[in-house]
Amino acid sequence: MDPIRRPAPFVLVSTGHGSMIVPRLDYRPVDEHGGGYGVGYQLFNSSVFDPEEVGLVLQMLELRRHHFGDGVMALDCGANIGVHTVEWARAMSGWGTVISIEPQERIYYALAGNVALNNCMNARVLHAAVGNEVGIIEIASPNYLIPGSFGSFELRKRETTEFIGQEIDYDGGEKSQVNIVTIDSLGFDRLDFLKLDVEGMELEALHGALGAIKAFKPQILAEVIKCEPGSIEGFLTELGYRVHRLGINLLAIHEDDPGLANVNVAPI
């Protein structure tokens, strides 16, 4: 009997972060010379994804351990296939925990597989979106059989929605229902680090985390390029945070955090 022929959009890759399941078409081409971007694009071309950003977070986690002791809790919202998750979990083995959240179902499967493949026993993954209220969100889906920067996919269409390398049918295409949670609804009894890479929903996620932010004053790394200018800075500054610009991200550390003295980035 002839084998069934079918596409293979996900492949196992040896990377600088360990062996990882990666969408092989995870890139947006930007020129005729092979230039592009995307998590997969970086992994296939350099074997690592944003190493400076990953390294910075690992330093922040070590600072929280130094000042607040073992039991560090880190939350990775918009975890994609889990580069940050795997690196954090590996580094915090024996003294910290990672919770990772990813709304795209197929990408979530890769995330869960990478956690298992790398024996991240101190990591837990959730298939959900993060916002300012608990409920259900109906989302479109990229086509994983053609090129696209899947980590750039936005759950909600906006006037300025990014073209990820393929057209997304937000209106008439097939939809799926995904749970949307607030960070406060997860009921943490400690939160040390919060990463938000949720493609324009960062401010909503922060509003849904207000209780945890006030209670635990976590260090926060948030992507800001798809948010209203100044909105996240203003929100966090009012809560007592010192905000530092790092490319497309903001690093925010509360003024009461003793780790603030160890940060060598100039505040905004």
Protein Blocks (a to p, Z undefined) as FASTA:
>chain_A
ZZdddddfbccdddfkbpcdddfklccdfbfnopacdjklmmmmnopahkllmmmmmmmm
mmmmmmnoghiacddehklnolmmmmmmmmmgoiaccddddfblklmmmmmmmmmmnopa
kbccddddddfbdcddddddddfkbgcdfklpcfbdcfklccehiacdfklmccdddddd
dfklnopabdfbdcddeehplmmmmmmmmmmmmmnopacdddfklgcehklmmmmmmnop
acddehjbccdddfklmklmmpcbdcZZ
